[in-house]
Amino acid sequence: QVQLVESGGGLVQDGGSLRLSCTASRFTFSHYAMGWFRQAPGKDREFVGGISWTGGSTNYADSVKGRFTISRDNAKSTVYLQMNSLKPEDTAVYYCAAGSYVSDTRGVAYWGKGTLVTVSS
């Protein structure tokens, strides 16, 4: 069974940084677009950032552009989300995703279980 496991979440101060990692197993990692979504309390799961199969193309939600960077290492079957200048509004459970496209949830085939990011003021 395909497995995506996130790590790197935690508590950080306003303006701080975190790097999330997601390691995949039991599938051909390089054949999938990868992405990150997040879900805050009482809100729907929303797109954060995505990256193409080879890493040549990335896209981000407007709310995180300039602050977050997504990257992938296909040799390690790992996708990263570097989060800088974090804001309390970024507080959410962050989910790793794999699919044909990841700009919205409809393209996602596989989800991780999530990692909690809490940004304190």
C-alpha positions in Angstrom: 0.0 0.0 0.0 1.2 3.5 -0.9 2.4 5.4 2.2 3.2 9.0 2.6 4.7 10.1 5.9 5.1 13.7 6.9 7.5 15.0 9.4 8.9 18.4 10.6 5.8 20.0 12.0 5.8 21.6 15.4 5.5 24.9 17.3 7.2 28.0 16.0 7.0 31.7 16.7 5.5 34.2 14.3 8.2 34.9 11.7 10.0 31.7 12.2 10.7 28.8 9.9 10.1 25.1 9.5 10.8 22.6 6.9 8.4 19.8 6.4 9.3 16.5 4.8 7.3 13.8 3.2 8.7 10.5 2.4 6.9 8.1 0.1 7.1 4.3 -0.1 5.5 1.5 -2.2 5.0 3.5 -5.3 7.0 5.1 -8.1 7.6 8.5 -6.6 8.9 10.2 -9.7 5.7 9.4 -11.6 3.6 11.6 -9.4 3.2 15.3 -8.9 3.6 16.1 -5.3 2.1 18.7 -3.2 1.2 20.1 0.2 -2.2 21.0 1.5 -3.3 22.3 4.8 -6.4 22.3 6.9 -7.0 24.7 9.7 -9.7 24.2 12.4 -13.2 24.7 10.9 -11.9 25.2 7.4 -11.7 23.0 4.3 -8.4 21.5 3.2 -6.7 23.9 0.9 -3.8 23.8 -1.6 -0.5 25.2 -0.4 2.0 24.2 -3.1 2.7 21.7 -5.8 5.7 20.4 -7.8 5.8 18.5 -11.0 7.3 15.0 -11.5 10.8 16.3 -12.2 10.7 19.3 -10.0 10.8 21.6 -13.0 7.6 23.3 -12.2 6.1 24.6 -9.0 3.1 26.5 -8.0 1.8 28.0 -4.8 -1.2 29.4 -3.2 -1.2 33.2 -3.2 -1.2 33.2 0.6 2.2 31.5 0.8 4.0 32.8 -2.3 7.4 34.3 -1.5 7.4 32.6 1.9 7.2 28.8 1.2 9.2 26.8 -1.2 8.4 23.2 -2.3 11.1 20.9 -3.6 11.6 17.2 -4.2 14.3 14.7 -4.3 13.2 11.7 -6.4 16.2 9.7 -5.4 15.0 9.9 -1.8 11.3 9.8 -2.6 10.9 12.9 -0.5 9.2 16.2 -1.0 9.9 19.2 1.2 8.1 22.3 2.1 10.4 25.0 3.4 8.3 27.5 5.3 9.7 30.9 6.2 8.2 34.0 7.7 5.5 31.9 9.2 2.4 33.6 10.4 -0.3 32.6 12.9 -2.6 32.2 9.9 -0.4 29.4 8.7 -1.4 27.2 11.7 -2.9 24.0 10.3 -2.4 20.4 9.8 -0.2 20.0 6.7 -0.8 17.1 4.4 1.5 15.6 1.9 -0.2 14.6 -1.4 0.6 12.7 -4.5 -1.4 12.6 -7.7 -1.8 13.4 -11.3 -2.1 17.0 -10.3 -2.2 18.6 -6.9 -3.6 22.1 -7.5 -6.7 20.9 -5.8 -7.8 17.9 -3.9 -9.6 16.3 -6.8 -6.3 15.4 -8.4 -4.9 13.7 -5.3 -4.6 10.0 -5.3 -2.7 9.5 -2.0 -2.6 11.5 1.2 -0.3 11.5 4.2 -1.8 11.5 7.7 -0.6 15.1 8.3 1.7 17.0 10.5 0.6 19.8 12.7 2.2 23.3 12.4 1.4 25.8 15.0 2.6 29.3 14.7 2.3 31.4 17.9 2.0 35.1 18.0 
